[in-house]
Amino acid sequence: MKKVLVTGADGFIGSHLTEMLAARGCEVRALAQYNSFNSWGWLDDAACKHDIEVVCGDVRDPAFCRSICQGVDTVFHLAALIAIPYSYVAPDSYVDTNIRGTLNICQAARDAGVGRVIHTSTSEVYGTAQYVPIDEKHPLQPQSPYSASKIAADAMAMSFFNAFNLPLTIARPFNTYGPRQSARAVIPTIISQIAAGKKQIQLGDVTPTRDFNYVEDTCRGFIALAESDRTIGETVNIGSNFEISVGDTLNLIKAIMASDVEFLVDEQRLRPEKSEVNRLWCDNSKIRALTGFNPEVSLEEGLRLTVDWFCRPENLKKYKTDIYNV
Ligand SMILES: NC(=O)c1ccc[n+]([C@@H]2O[C@H](COP(=O)([O-])OP(=O)(O)OC[C@H]3O[C@@H](n4cnc5c(N)ncnc54)[C@H](O)[C@@H]3O)[C@@H](O)[C@H]2O)c1
């Protein structure tokens, strides 16, 4: 892992992964999605931005993907459209970015002779748990167009290992949280509304359970997968093996923020009934066995770090706490 490419480096997890790789001495080529504002997303805030190569472009463009994979040892492919609500209204975009984008990166990595590819999946592909904890053999259930696009992207990526021996691993993170996450996700939604001084906060369903992971643990999981040859051709969960409901997570955050805020269910935040993933709980024994990876940050500690970050005015002002962020 000398020269690495991170796609989605402008985003939440990708920006933390870029910082971690740069701190470990990797030469990082970081892809930010091209836009006319010359914004590098969260990389604009990253201290390492002068020590890395930032390229702007789009994974939907095969020629562009070929150019950025040149001279690279390892590709971490995180670029994706990830909002579930937006996938209800714009599913074609999810096919273009998540499936075709993954095809483009795999083809480009193969052509360039890249040594390792880590493709990013998601626990959403499992849908509501049929058994817990969820191991990698759990059936896949496309409960949203987002999930469907990731199932297809994973299959496309794995076909490049099977058909062409591309040295590829599918990393399957469970819910990740921390500084910089979009307020579309539940933990930033709760924290940003409380930090903005609201007495009542708007949420969706609080009964589903999740396996929440602090972003640095998820990034350590990505790196552990890339550093082990035993993970080539494997799909591997990254998670904590700790299940908690959204409602209990809200109570933890209220305690950390010393808040007695009430919550209201906002109808527009509810998923259609069959689309709601009611239960996610990660069996992380495979990543532990293959790489020795162990999550290091407890939920309470990670929430404290996240609350500290959101409560800084320069960070909070980047969030629109008065509207529902999709
Ligand atoms: N956040 C989570 O809880 C979670 C859990 C499991 C898996 N994942 C996966 O991790 C990856 C990163 O997610 P995130 O939470 O950081 O989301 P994010 O939206 O912050 O990051 C995704 C990035 O991809 C970029 N992107 C989108 N379309 C692009 C395109 N056409 N070309 C180039 N770049 C494009 C966006 O600019 C964005 O910054 C995704 O693949 C997601 O599916 C996230």
Ligand as a Chemical Component Dictionary entry (heavy atoms), coordinates in Angstrom:
data_LIG
# 
_chem_comp.id                   LIG 
_chem_comp.type                 NON-POLYMER 
_chem_comp.pdbx_formal_charge   0 
_chem_comp.three_letter_code    LIG 
# 
loop_
_chem_comp_atom.comp_id 
_chem_comp_atom.atom_id 
_chem_comp_atom.alt_atom_id 
_chem_comp_atom.type_symbol 
_chem_comp_atom.charge 
_chem_comp_atom.model_Cartn_x 
_chem_comp_atom.model_Cartn_y 
_chem_comp_atom.model_Cartn_z 
_chem_comp_atom.pdbx_ordinal 
LIG N1  N1  N 0  -22.225 5.871  6.265  1  
LIG C1  C1  C 0  -22.541 4.626  6.528  2  
LIG O1  O1  O 0  -23.120 4.327  7.584  3  
LIG C2  C2  C 0  -22.199 3.521  5.552  4  
LIG C3  C3  C 0  -22.451 2.197  5.953  5  
LIG C4  C4  C 0  -22.141 1.177  5.075  6  
LIG C5  C5  C 0  -21.557 1.460  3.851  7  
LIG N2  N2  N 1  -21.331 2.745  3.487  8  
LIG C6  C6  C 0  -20.694 2.970  2.185  9  
LIG O2  O2  O 0  -19.492 3.707  2.406  10 
LIG C7  C7  C 0  -19.228 4.539  1.275  11 
LIG C8  C8  C 0  -19.041 5.973  1.726  12 
LIG O3  O3  O 0  -20.240 6.413  2.356  13 
LIG P1  P1  P 0  -20.324 7.790  3.181  14 
LIG O4  O4  O 0  -21.180 7.548  4.357  15 
LIG O5  O5  O -1 -18.970 8.350  3.377  16 
LIG O6  O6  O 0  -21.187 8.672  2.156  17 
LIG P2  P2  P 0  -20.887 10.085 1.485  18 
LIG O7  O7  O 0  -22.102 10.435 0.698  19 
LIG O8  O8  O 0  -20.404 11.045 2.506  20 
LIG O9  O9  O 0  -19.662 9.738  0.509  21 
LIG C9  C9  C 0  -19.834 9.249  -0.788 22 
LIG C10 C10 C 0  -19.018 10.135 -1.711 23 
LIG O10 O10 O 0  -19.122 9.633  -3.050 24 
LIG C11 C11 C 0  -19.023 10.740 -3.903 25 
LIG N3  N3  N 0  -19.686 10.453 -5.186 26 
LIG C12 C12 C 0  -21.017 10.279 -5.414 27 
LIG N4  N4  N 0  -21.249 10.095 -6.715 28 
LIG C13 C13 C 0  -20.038 10.162 -7.338 29 
LIG C14 C14 C 0  -19.625 10.060 -8.686 30 
LIG N5  N5  N 0  -20.514 9.859  -9.663 31 
LIG N6  N6  N 0  -18.311 10.163 -8.965 32 
LIG C15 C15 C 0  -17.402 10.382 -7.988 33 
LIG N7  N7  N 0  -17.734 10.509 -6.674 34 
LIG C16 C16 C 0  -19.043 10.392 -6.373 35 
LIG C17 C17 C 0  -19.750 11.889 -3.212 36 
LIG O11 O11 O 0  -19.204 13.123 -3.606 37 
LIG C18 C18 C 0  -19.553 11.571 -1.740 38 
LIG O12 O12 O 0  -18.641 12.429 -1.128 39 
LIG C19 C19 C 0  -20.404 4.332  0.307  40 
LIG O13 O13 O 0  -20.012 3.401  -0.678 41 
LIG C20 C20 C 0  -21.507 3.767  1.180  42 
LIG O14 O14 O 0  -22.390 2.981  0.459  43 
LIG C21 C21 C 0  -21.624 3.787  4.320  44 
# 
loop_
_chem_comp_bond.comp_id 
_chem_comp_bond.atom_id_1 
_chem_comp_bond.atom_id_2 
_chem_comp_bond.value_order 
_chem_comp_bond.pdbx_ordinal 
LIG N1  C1  SING 1  
LIG C1  O1  DOUB 2  
LIG C1  C2  SING 3  
LIG C2  C3  SING 4  
LIG C2  C21 DOUB 5  
LIG C3  C4  DOUB 6  
LIG C4  C5  SING 7  
LIG C5  N2  DOUB 8  
LIG N2  C6  SING 9  
LIG N2  C21 SING 10 
LIG C6  O2  SING 11 
LIG C6  C20 SING 12 
LIG O2  C7  SING 13 
LIG C7  C8  SING 14 
LIG C7  C19 SING 15 
LIG C8  O3  SING 16 
LIG O3  P1  SING 17 
LIG P1  O4  DOUB 18 
LIG P1  O5  SING 19 
LIG P1  O6  SING 20 
LIG O6  P2  SING 21 
LIG P2  O7  DOUB 22 
LIG P2  O8  SING 23 
LIG P2  O9  SING 24 
LIG O9  C9  SING 25 
LIG C9  C10 SING 26 
LIG C10 O10 SING 27 
LIG C10 C18 SING 28 
LIG O10 C11 SING 29 
LIG C11 N3  SING 30 
LIG C11 C17 SING 31 
LIG N3  C12 SING 32 
LIG N3  C16 SING 33 
LIG C12 N4  DOUB 34 
LIG N4  C13 SING 35 
LIG C13 C14 SING 36 
LIG C13 C16 DOUB 37 
LIG C14 N5  SING 38 
LIG C14 N6  DOUB 39 
LIG N6  C15 SING 40 
LIG C15 N7  DOUB 41 
LIG N7  C16 SING 42 
LIG C17 O11 SING 43 
LIG C17 C18 SING 44 
LIG C18 O12 SING 45 
LIG C19 O13 SING 46 
LIG C19 C20 SING 47 
LIG C20 O14 SING 48 
# 
